[in-house]
Amino acid sequence: MNYTLHQLHIFLKVVQTQSVTKAAEELHLTQPAVSIQLKNLQDQFDIPLTEVVSRRLCITDFGREIAEIAEKIIDQVETINFKTMAYKGQLTGKLKISVVSTGKYVMPYFLSDFMKEHSGIELQMDVTNKSKVISSLEKNEVDFALVSILPSNLNIEKLDLLQNKLYLVSNTKTKFKNTKNSNEVLQNMPLIFREKGSGTRQTMERFIDRNAIVIDKKMELTSNEAVKQAVIAGLGCSIMPLIGIKNELHNQELQIIPFKGLPIKTTWSLIWLKGKKHSPVSASLLEYMKLEKTSIIKDKFSWYEGS
């Protein structure tokens, strides 16, 4: 047997994703590179690890057993690396954060200097919609979550970070004869929504219901980036977080449409389960953010806070 840690790591990712293509994307490798390493690992065994059934990659029972062992081996190697760094006086371990989609414009700026200061920390940040973020927090799969709407069914603690502001936007080629009558803006143009489970969608729907706004046409897309590109292309307008459209406004690809009752304002909050026993890594991040959040906001979000 002459398999490597690299091969085991790739195989484990293939098992987790059930796809060579998805494994390559998550590992930031090319698909041929993953296929070659998968073949090299398979060559070490007389029993197949995978098989293709109806053009779909399937993991054999033997392959799943090898994957379980591979995961334990990789965890042990990571433990060795963490302990080595710990003996050198470095803060080490994993930091797991789940972030709502538009939070990707916020969270990295609060993490950047902390991660540079503690190179022994392994960051795992999942960017997804609100329902999945809350699910991972509820299952205690992550240390923290970043949301703009607090969950009503969980006992949590929080650290407020930054105001979230949502405006009605369209592309700059669209001209409006009368923006003083807000409802007329939406009569001839579809309103583009995020998918169900999205915090932005939830905020939009609350605003529409509260103001009895009639929506004649609407579309639904499954990511903030997809909504943004659709609006730029002229497919419709949408209520979007200002934090995610800075460049498009600057490049005059998007425009803010004056609309009664807007902007909608919520708060980006870092949340965690009440009573959670923080690891040294997560406790250090929390302390860092409490001390540094004001200076981070001033340094990174001055354009936004003054808008």
C-alpha positions as CSV (number, residue, x, y, z in Angstrom):
1,M,0.0,0.0,0.0
2,N,1.4,3.4,-1.0
3,Y,-1.6,5.8,-0.8
4,T,-1.1,9.4,0.4
5,L,-2.9,11.7,2.7
6,H,-3.7,13.9,-0.4
7,Q,-5.4,10.9,-2.1
8,L,-7.4,10.1,1.1
9,H,-8.5,13.7,1.4
10,I,-9.7,13.8,-2.2
11,F,-11.5,10.5,-1.9
12,L,-13.2,11.6,1.3
13,K,-14.4,14.8,-0.5
14,V,-15.7,12.7,-3.5
15,V,-17.7,10.6,-1.0
16,Q,-19.1,13.6,0.7
17,T,-20.2,15.3,-2.5
18,Q,-21.0,12.2,-4.5
19,S,-19.4,13.9,-7.4
20,V,-15.9,14.3,-8.9
21,T,-16.9,17.7,-10.3
22,K,-18.2,19.0,-7.0
23,A,-15.2,17.6,-5.2
24,A,-12.9,19.4,-7.6
25,E,-14.8,22.7,-7.1
26,E,-14.6,22.5,-3.3
27,L,-10.9,21.5,-3.3
28,H,-10.1,24.2,-5.9
29,L,-8.6,21.5,-8.2
30,T,-9.2,20.6,-11.8
31,Q,-11.6,17.7,-12.5
32,P,-8.8,15.7,-14.2
33,A,-6.5,16.2,-11.2
34,V,-9.2,14.7,-8.9
35,S,-9.9,11.8,-11.3
36,I,-6.2,11.0,-11.5
37,Q,-5.7,10.9,-7.7
38,L,-8.9,8.9,-7.4
39,K,-7.6,6.3,-9.9
40,N,-4.2,6.2,-8.1
41,L,-5.9,5.4,-4.8
42,Q,-8.2,2.8,-6.4
43,D,-5.1,1.1,-7.9
44,Q,-4.0,0.3,-4.3
45,F,-7.1,-1.9,-3.8
46,D,-8.4,-5.1,-5.5
47,I,-12.0,-4.2,-4.4
48,P,-13.7,-1.2,-6.1
49,L,-14.2,2.0,-4.1
50,T,-16.7,3.5,-6.5
51,E,-18.8,2.4,-9.4
52,V,-20.8,4.2,-12.1
53,V,-24.5,3.2,-12.2
54,S,-26.8,4.8,-14.9
55,R,-24.0,7.4,-15.5
56,R,-24.0,8.3,-11.8
57,L,-21.1,7.9,-9.4
58,C,-21.9,5.6,-6.5
59,I,-19.7,4.7,-3.5
60,T,-19.4,0.9,-2.8
61,D,-19.8,-0.4,0.7
62,F,-16.1,-1.0,0.8
63,G,-15.5,2.5,-0.3
64,R,-17.7,3.9,2.5
65,E,-15.7,1.9,5.0
66,I,-12.4,3.3,3.6
67,A,-13.9,6.8,3.7
68,E,-14.7,6.5,7.4
69,I,-11.2,5.4,8.2
70,A,-9.8,8.1,5.9
71,E,-11.8,10.7,7.9
72,K,-10.3,9.5,11.2
73,I,-6.8,9.5,9.8
74,I,-7.2,13.1,8.5
75,D,-8.6,14.2,11.8
76,Q,-5.7,12.7,13.6
77,V,-3.2,14.5,11.3
78,E,-5.0,17.8,11.9
79,T,-4.8,17.1,15.6
80,I,-1.0,16.6,15.4
81,N,-0.7,19.9,13.4
82,F,-2.8,21.8,16.0
83,K,-0.9,20.4,18.9
84,T,2.4,21.3,17.3
85,M,1.3,24.9,16.9
86,A,-0.1,24.9,20.4
87,Y,3.3,24.0,21.8
88,K,4.7,26.9,19.9
89,G,2.2,29.2,21.7
90,Q,-0.1,29.6,18.8
91,L,-3.9,29.6,19.0
92,T,-5.1,26.6,17.0
93,G,-8.3,24.7,16.1
94,K,-11.3,24.9,13.8
95,L,-13.7,27.9,13.6
96,K,-17.1,27.1,12.0
97,I,-19.4,29.9,10.9
98,S,-22.6,29.8,8.9
99,V,-23.4,33.0,7.0
100,V,-26.6,34.1,5.2
101,S,-25.9,34.8,1.5
102,T,-25.6,38.6,1.7
103,G,-23.5,38.2,4.8
104,K,-20.5,37.3,2.6
105,Y,-20.1,41.1,2.0
106,V,-19.8,41.6,5.8
107,M,-18.2,38.7,7.7
108,P,-14.8,38.5,5.9
109,Y,-13.9,42.0,7.0
110,F,-14.5,41.1,10.6
111,L,-12.4,38.0,10.3
112,S,-9.5,39.1,8.2
113,D,-7.1,40.6,10.7
114,F,-8.0,37.9,13.3
115,M,-7.2,35.1,10.9
116,K,-3.9,36.8,9.9
117,E,-2.9,37.1,13.6
118,H,-3.8,33.4,14.3
119,S,-2.5,31.4,11.3
120,G,-3.1,28.1,13.2
121,I,-6.9,28.5,13.0
122,E,-8.7,26.6,10.3
123,L,-11.8,28.6,9.1
124,Q,-14.9,26.8,7.8
125,M,-17.4,29.4,6.6
126,D,-20.6,28.1,4.9
127,V,-22.5,30.8,2.9
128,T,-26.1,29.7,2.3
129,N,-29.7,30.9,2.9
130,K,-31.2,31.8,6.2
131,S,-33.2,28.6,6.8
132,K,-30.0,26.5,6.4
133,V,-28.0,28.8,8.5
134,I,-30.5,28.5,11.4
135,S,-30.7,24.8,11.0
136,S,-26.9,24.4,11.3
137,L,-26.9,26.6,14.4
138,E,-29.8,24.7,16.0
139,K,-27.9,21.4,15.4
140,N,-24.9,22.9,17.1
141,E,-22.8,22.2,13.9
142,V,-21.3,25.7,13.9
143,D,-19.8,28.1,16.5
144,F,-21.5,31.2,15.2
145,A,-24.0,32.3,12.6
146,L,-24.4,35.7,10.9
147,V,-28.0,36.8,10.2
148,S,-29.9,40.0,9.6
149,I,-33.2,38.6,11.0
150,L,-33.0,36.9,14.4
151,P,-34.6,33.5,14.8
152,S,-37.7,33.4,16.9
153,N,-37.6,29.8,17.9
154,L,-34.1,29.6,19.3
155,N,-32.6,30.7,22.6
156,I,-29.6,32.7,21.5
157,E,-27.1,35.3,22.5
158,K,-25.9,37.9,20.0
159,L,-23.4,40.6,19.1
160,D,-24.8,43.3,16.8
161,L,-22.3,44.3,14.1
162,L,-23.7,46.5,11.3
163,Q,-26.9,47.9,10.1
164,N,-28.5,46.2,7.0
165,K,-30.2,48.6,4.6
166,L,-32.4,47.4,1.7
167,Y,-33.4,49.6,-1.2
168,L,-35.5,49.1,-4.4
169,V,-33.1,49.0,-7.3
170,S,-33.2,48.7,-11.1
171,N,-30.7,48.9,-13.9
172,T,-29.8,52.4,-15.1
173,K,-31.4,52.0,-18.5
174,T,-34.9,51.8,-17.0
175,K,-36.6,55.2,-16.8
176,F,-39.5,56.0,-14.6
177,K,-42.0,58.8,-15.4
178,N,-43.3,59.1,-11.9
179,T,-41.5,57.8,-8.8
180,K,-43.6,59.9,-6.4
181,N,-46.4,57.4,-6.7
182,S,-44.5,54.4,-5.4
183,N,-46.9,51.7,-6.5
184,E,-46.8,52.7,-10.1
185,V,-43.1,51.8,-10.2
186,L,-44.0,48.1,-9.8
187,Q,-46.9,48.0,-12.2
188,N,-44.9,47.5,-15.4
189,M,-41.9,45.8,-14.1
190,P,-41.5,42.3,-12.4
191,L,-40.3,42.3,-8.8
192,I,-37.5,39.7,-8.4
193,F,-37.5,37.7,-5.2
194,R,-35.0,35.4,-3.6
195,E,-36.0,31.8,-2.9
196,K,-38.1,30.7,0.1
197,G,-35.9,30.4,3.1
198,S,-34.0,33.5,2.3
199,G,-33.8,36.3,4.9
200,T,-33.9,39.0,2.2
201,R,-37.1,37.4,0.8
202,Q,-38.6,37.3,4.3
203,T,-37.8,41.0,4.8
204,M,-39.3,41.9,1.4
205,E,-42.5,40.0,2.0
206,R,-43.0,41.6,5.4
207,F,-42.5,45.1,3.8
208,I,-45.0,44.3,1.0
209,D,-47.6,42.9,3.4
210,R,-47.3,45.7,5.9
211,N,-47.7,48.4,3.1
212,A,-50.4,46.5,1.2
213,I,-48.3,46.7,-2.0
214,V,-49.8,45.0,-5.0
215,I,-47.3,43.0,-7.1
216,D,-48.6,42.3,-10.6
217,K,-45.5,40.4,-11.8
218,K,-42.8,38.6,-10.0
219,M,-39.8,36.3,-10.5
220,E,-37.9,34.0,-8.1
221,L,-34.1,33.4,-8.2
222,T,-32.0,31.3,-5.9
223,S,-29.0,33.6,-5.0
224,N,-28.3,37.2,-4.4
225,E,-25.8,37.3,-7.3
226,A,-28.4,35.8,-9.6
227,V,-30.9,38.5,-8.6
228,K,-28.3,41.2,-9.1
229,Q,-27.4,40.0,-12.6
230,A,-31.1,39.7,-13.5
231,V,-31.7,43.3,-12.5
232,I,-28.7,44.6,-14.4
233,A,-29.9,42.7,-17.5
234,G,-33.3,44.5,-17.2
235,L,-35.4,41.5,-16.2
236,G,-37.0,43.4,-13.4
237,C,-36.3,45.3,-10.2
238,S,-35.7,44.0,-6.7
239,I,-35.3,45.1,-3.1
240,M,-31.7,44.4,-2.3
241,P,-29.2,45.0,0.5
242,L,-27.0,48.1,-0.2
243,I,-24.0,46.2,1.2
244,G,-23.9,43.9,-1.9
245,I,-24.3,46.5,-4.7
246,K,-21.6,49.0,-4.0
247,N,-19.6,48.4,-7.2
248,E,-22.7,48.2,-9.4
249,L,-23.9,51.6,-8.1
250,H,-20.4,53.1,-8.6
251,N,-20.2,51.7,-12.1
252,Q,-23.7,53.0,-12.9
253,E,-25.1,49.5,-13.6
254,L,-27.8,49.9,-10.9
255,Q,-29.8,52.8,-9.6
256,I,-31.7,53.2,-6.4
257,I,-35.4,54.0,-7.0
258,P,-37.0,56.3,-4.4
259,F,-39.8,54.4,-2.8
260,K,-42.0,55.2,0.2
261,G,-41.0,53.4,3.3
262,L,-37.5,52.4,2.0
263,P,-34.8,51.7,3.0
264,I,-35.8,48.8,5.2
265,K,-33.4,48.6,8.1
266,T,-32.4,45.5,10.0
267,T,-29.2,44.6,11.8
268,W,-26.4,42.1,11.0
269,S,-25.8,40.1,14.2
270,L,-23.4,37.4,15.1
271,I,-25.4,34.8,17.0
272,W,-24.7,31.7,19.0
273,L,-26.7,29.3,21.1
274,K,-27.3,30.5,24.7
275,G,-25.1,28.6,27.1
276,K,-22.8,27.3,24.4
277,K,-19.4,26.4,25.8
278,H,-17.0,28.2,23.4
279,S,-13.7,26.6,22.4
280,P,-10.6,28.8,22.9
281,V,-10.7,29.7,19.2
282,S,-14.4,30.8,19.2
283,A,-14.0,32.6,22.5
284,S,-11.0,34.5,21.2
285,L,-12.9,35.6,18.1
286,L,-15.8,36.8,20.1
287,E,-13.6,38.8,22.4
288,Y,-11.7,40.2,19.4
289,M,-15.0,41.3,17.7
290,K,-16.3,43.0,20.8
291,L,-13.1,45.0,21.1
292,E,-12.5,45.7,17.4
293,K,-15.9,46.0,15.8
294,T,-16.1,49.8,16.0
295,S,-12.7,50.3,14.4
296,I,-13.5,47.7,11.7
297,I,-16.8,49.4,10.8
298,K,-15.0,52.8,10.7
299,D,-12.2,51.4,8.5
300,K,-14.1,49.1,6.2
301,F,-17.7,50.4,6.1
302,S,-17.4,54.2,6.3
303,W,-19.0,54.5,2.8
304,Y,-21.9,52.4,4.0
305,E,-22.6,53.9,7.4
306,G,-22.8,57.4,6.0
307,S,-25.3,56.5,3.2
